[in-house]
Amino acid sequence: MKNYSVIVFDLGNVLLPFDYSIPVSYFNGLKKGLGDNFAKLYRENYHVHREFESGKLSEEQYLKTVLTWLEHKVTEEQFCKIYSDIFTMNRNVIELIPALKEKYKVVLLSNTNSIHKRYGYGHLDFINWFDKLFLSHEIGVVKPEERIYRAVESYTQKKSSEHFFIDDIQEYIDGAKRCGWDGVQFKNYEQLLIDLKKKNILLP
């Protein structure tokens, strides 16, 4: 049985479920089909999203692009608020953080961006419960690239094998495992408890 000293949580769809249909519906309400067209352009140009998450694209550059897709029907401020009004809280999963901190170092590792941090989740109390935040746009690299996992190790100063990662995307778990970590794909709270017990990760 492995001995873990660091528990690493993803943010989106683990701690904070999100729903992009909310802004799409809002944009459709401004002009028929505007939101649907925005979603289509977003999918077709997903590299814009990834470059923003990895810090390669500035917030100013990103906003200039997406506001063009929205035919400038909203201001920058309006977009940032609507674009970030997508999160709800998995409170039962969030409540595991202080429990786990009694025995493990607990950190956050997320592909995210400056707008979502500022308008969406940065003000939530539980964000301050983590020992450290590793946010892709601040590090300059996204999961599943090796460098983002090594950034965590540089902070924890623990062996790769002592890190356990919880993420909803299997590709990102696989990236962690290539670095010598262990991990599990998040499905739901009940399954997570089962998975943690199987790994002998103890909750008080």
C-alpha positions as CSV (number, residue, x, y, z in Angstrom):
1,M,0.0,0.0,0.0
2,K,1.4,3.4,-1.0
3,N,1.9,6.1,1.6
4,Y,0.6,9.4,0.5
5,S,1.5,12.8,2.0
6,V,-0.1,15.1,-0.5
7,I,-3.7,15.2,-1.7
8,V,-4.3,17.2,-4.9
9,F,-7.7,18.4,-5.9
10,D,-8.9,19.6,-9.2
11,L,-11.4,22.5,-9.0
12,G,-14.0,22.4,-11.8
13,N,-16.5,19.6,-11.7
14,V,-14.9,18.2,-8.6
15,L,-15.3,21.0,-6.0
16,L,-17.2,23.4,-8.3
17,P,-19.5,21.9,-10.9
18,F,-20.0,24.3,-13.8
19,D,-22.6,24.8,-16.5
20,Y,-21.7,26.8,-19.6
21,S,-25.3,26.6,-20.8
22,I,-26.1,29.4,-18.4
23,P,-24.2,32.1,-20.3
24,V,-25.2,30.6,-23.7
25,S,-28.9,31.0,-22.7
26,Y,-28.3,34.6,-21.5
27,F,-26.6,35.5,-24.8
28,N,-29.4,33.9,-26.8
29,G,-31.8,36.2,-24.8
30,L,-29.9,39.2,-26.1
31,K,-30.2,38.2,-29.7
32,K,-31.7,35.0,-31.2
33,G,-29.0,32.5,-31.9
34,L,-26.2,34.7,-30.4
35,G,-25.3,32.3,-27.6
36,D,-25.5,29.2,-29.9
37,N,-23.2,30.9,-32.4
38,F,-20.8,31.9,-29.5
39,A,-20.7,28.3,-28.3
40,K,-20.0,27.1,-31.8
41,L,-17.2,29.6,-32.3
42,Y,-15.8,28.7,-28.9
43,R,-15.7,25.0,-29.7
44,E,-14.1,25.6,-33.2
45,N,-11.5,27.9,-31.7
46,Y,-10.8,26.0,-28.5
47,H,-7.1,26.9,-28.7
48,V,-8.1,30.4,-27.6
49,H,-9.5,29.0,-24.4
50,R,-6.4,26.9,-23.8
51,E,-4.0,29.7,-24.5
52,F,-5.9,31.9,-22.1
53,E,-5.8,29.2,-19.4
54,S,-2.1,28.7,-20.0
55,G,-1.3,32.4,-19.7
56,K,-0.1,32.6,-23.3
57,L,-3.1,34.9,-24.2
58,S,-3.7,38.0,-22.1
59,E,-7.0,38.8,-20.6
60,E,-7.2,41.8,-22.9
61,Q,-6.5,39.7,-26.0
62,Y,-9.0,37.1,-24.9
63,L,-11.8,39.6,-24.2
64,K,-11.2,41.3,-27.6
65,T,-11.7,37.9,-29.3
66,V,-14.8,36.7,-27.4
67,L,-16.6,40.1,-27.5
68,T,-16.2,40.0,-31.3
69,W,-17.9,36.6,-31.3
70,L,-20.7,38.2,-29.3
71,E,-21.0,41.1,-31.7
72,H,-20.2,43.5,-28.9
73,K,-23.6,43.0,-27.4
74,V,-22.1,43.1,-23.9
75,T,-19.4,45.1,-22.2
76,E,-16.2,43.5,-20.9
77,E,-17.5,43.7,-17.3
78,Q,-20.8,42.2,-18.3
79,F,-19.1,39.4,-20.1
80,C,-16.8,38.6,-17.2
81,K,-19.7,38.4,-14.8
82,I,-21.9,36.3,-17.1
83,Y,-19.0,34.0,-18.1
84,S,-18.2,33.3,-14.5
85,D,-21.8,32.8,-13.3
86,I,-21.5,29.1,-14.0
87,F,-20.4,27.5,-10.7
88,T,-22.2,25.7,-8.0
89,M,-20.6,24.0,-4.9
90,N,-20.1,20.4,-4.2
91,R,-20.3,21.1,-0.5
92,N,-19.8,17.5,0.7
93,V,-16.6,17.2,-1.3
94,I,-15.4,20.6,-0.1
95,E,-15.9,19.6,3.5
96,L,-13.3,16.8,2.9
97,I,-10.6,19.5,2.7
98,P,-10.2,20.4,6.4
99,A,-10.6,16.7,7.3
100,L,-7.8,15.7,5.0
101,K,-5.6,18.5,6.2
102,E,-5.4,16.9,9.6
103,K,-3.1,14.3,8.1
104,Y,-2.1,15.4,4.6
105,K,-0.9,18.5,2.7
106,V,-3.8,19.5,0.5
107,V,-3.3,21.6,-2.6
108,L,-5.4,22.7,-5.6
109,L,-4.3,22.1,-9.2
110,S,-6.6,23.6,-11.8
111,N,-6.7,24.6,-15.5
112,T,-8.4,27.9,-15.0
113,N,-8.2,31.6,-15.9
114,S,-8.0,35.0,-14.4
115,I,-11.6,36.0,-15.1
116,H,-13.0,32.9,-13.4
117,K,-10.7,33.4,-10.5
118,R,-11.7,37.1,-10.0
119,Y,-15.4,36.8,-10.8
120,G,-16.3,33.1,-10.2
121,Y,-14.5,31.4,-7.3
122,G,-11.7,33.6,-5.8
123,H,-13.9,35.0,-3.1
124,L,-15.1,31.6,-1.8
125,D,-13.9,30.8,1.7
126,F,-12.8,27.3,1.0
127,I,-10.2,28.4,-1.6
128,N,-8.2,29.7,1.4
129,W,-8.3,26.2,3.1
130,F,-5.7,24.9,0.6
131,D,-2.1,24.9,1.6
132,K,-1.3,26.2,-1.9
133,L,-3.1,27.0,-5.2
134,F,-1.6,25.9,-8.6
135,L,-3.5,27.7,-11.3
136,S,-2.6,27.1,-14.9
137,H,-2.8,30.7,-16.0
138,E,-0.4,31.7,-13.2
139,I,2.0,28.8,-13.8
140,G,2.0,29.2,-17.6
141,V,1.2,25.6,-18.4
142,V,-1.9,23.4,-18.4
143,K,-2.7,19.8,-17.5
144,P,-1.8,17.2,-18.6
145,E,1.7,18.7,-19.4
146,E,4.4,17.4,-17.1
147,R,5.6,20.8,-15.9
148,I,2.4,21.6,-14.1
149,Y,2.7,18.5,-11.9
150,R,6.3,19.1,-11.3
151,A,5.4,22.6,-10.1
152,V,3.4,21.0,-7.3
153,E,6.3,18.8,-6.4
154,S,8.6,21.8,-6.3
155,Y,6.4,23.2,-3.6
156,T,5.6,20.0,-1.6
157,Q,9.2,18.7,-1.7
158,K,7.7,15.2,-1.5
159,K,8.4,12.2,-3.7
160,S,6.2,11.9,-6.8
161,S,4.7,8.7,-5.4
162,E,3.4,10.5,-2.3
163,H,1.0,12.6,-4.4
164,F,-2.6,11.5,-4.9
165,F,-4.7,13.4,-7.5
166,I,-8.5,13.8,-7.7
167,D,-9.7,15.1,-11.1
168,D,-12.8,14.5,-13.2
169,I,-10.8,14.2,-16.4
170,Q,-9.1,10.8,-16.9
171,E,-6.5,12.4,-19.3
172,Y,-5.3,14.6,-16.5
173,I,-5.1,11.7,-14.1
174,D,-3.0,9.8,-16.7
175,G,-0.7,12.8,-17.0
176,A,-0.2,12.7,-13.2
177,K,0.5,9.0,-13.3
178,R,3.1,9.5,-16.0
179,C,4.9,11.7,-13.4
180,G,4.8,8.9,-10.8
181,W,1.7,10.1,-8.9
182,D,-1.4,8.1,-8.1
183,G,-4.9,9.3,-8.6
184,V,-8.6,8.6,-9.3
185,Q,-11.2,10.0,-11.7
186,F,-13.9,11.8,-9.8
187,K,-17.4,10.6,-10.4
188,N,-19.3,11.6,-7.4
189,Y,-18.9,12.1,-3.6
190,E,-20.0,8.6,-2.7
191,Q,-17.6,7.0,-5.1
192,L,-14.8,9.2,-4.0
193,L,-15.2,8.0,-0.4
194,I,-15.0,4.4,-1.6
195,D,-11.9,5.2,-3.7
196,L,-10.1,7.0,-0.9
197,K,-10.8,4.1,1.5
198,K,-9.4,1.6,-1.1
199,K,-6.2,3.7,-1.2
200,N,-6.1,3.8,2.6
201,I,-6.4,7.5,2.6
202,L,-7.8,8.1,6.0
203,L,-10.5,10.6,7.0
204,P,-10.9,11.4,10.7
